[in-house]
Amino acid sequence: MALYDIINYFYGSNSKFNRITWGFKSPTFIKWRITDFILIIVLIVLFFVTSQAEPFHRQFYLNDMTIQHPFAEHERVTNIQLGLYSTVIPLSVIIIVALISTCPPKYKLYNTWVSSIGLLLSVLITSFVTNIVKNWFGRLRPDFLDRCQPANDTPKDKLVSIEVCTTDNLDRLADGFRTTPSGHSSISFAGLFYLTLFLLGQSQANNGKTSSWRTMISFIPWLMACYIALSRTQDYRHHFIDVFVGSCLGLIIAIWQYFDYSLGLVVIKQMIHLIIEL
C-alpha cells in the first residue's frame, strides 16, 4: 500500500501521500511538529559532522596584510559562551515567558513547545549552513599567518599553499581556512534575534496601547547579538565582511523560523495577538 500511495502521489488525486504531509496525517503529529523535532536530531548530527570536515585550502601571499594579525589566545566570547548566549539563555527565556504569559492557559504548553522548536531549528539550521559555506569558501582568517607559522625561506611575493606551514597544531591551522561567514555572528543572530521577535510578539509591542519600554526590552537580545558579532573583529578572528555575511544569514533564518512557528499559532484564534507583525 505504501508503494501504491507513492505512485498515486504522481498519478492520483486522492492519495494519503502528498507534498504537504508526506503521509503523516495524524493531527497530533502535525500540531506538535514531531517531524521538526526529528529534524533537530538530524541537524545536531550534521552539525558535528560538518564541523570536522576539511575546508578548502586556499592559496595566499605572505605579504598579505589582511592575514597578518596575531592569534588571540583568549576570546571575548568563547564557543561555550556562544552556546550559552545564543541557545541556552534564549531557550530559558522563551520557556519562562511562554508559560507565564500565554493566555488562555490551556495553550501554555503548546506555545512553549512550538516556540522552543522554532528557536532550536533557527540555531541548528544556521549552524549547519554556516559550516558548509565555511568549508566551501576556505577563506583565510585575519590571524592565519600566526596559525600557519610559515617556513623562513618562504617567498613573500608569490602565491604559496598550506605546505609552507610549519605549525604542529593542525586543528588550529585548518580552522584558519574557515572565516566566511562568521559562525559567532550567524549563530548569535539566529538565536538572539529570534528571541527578540518572540518577545515583541509575546509583549504585544506592536499594539499602540502598549508602552515603548516593551520594545526596548525586546531588542536587548539583538544588541547582544551585535556585540558578539563585532567582538570577532576585535579578536581578529574575522574580517568585517565575514561578520556582515554571518549576521545576515542568522537574521534571515531567524525571521524565517519565527514566522514559520507563527503559522502554527494562527490556526488558534485566541493566540493570534501573540504574533508580531513586521
PyMOL commands that set and color helices and strands:
alter all, ss='L'
color gray80, all
select helices_A, chain A and resi 2-11+27-31+34-51+65-67+79-101+105-137+144-148+162-164+170-175+183-202+212-218+220-234+240-266+269-274
alter helices_A, ss='H'
color red, helices_A
deselect
rebuild
show_as cartoon
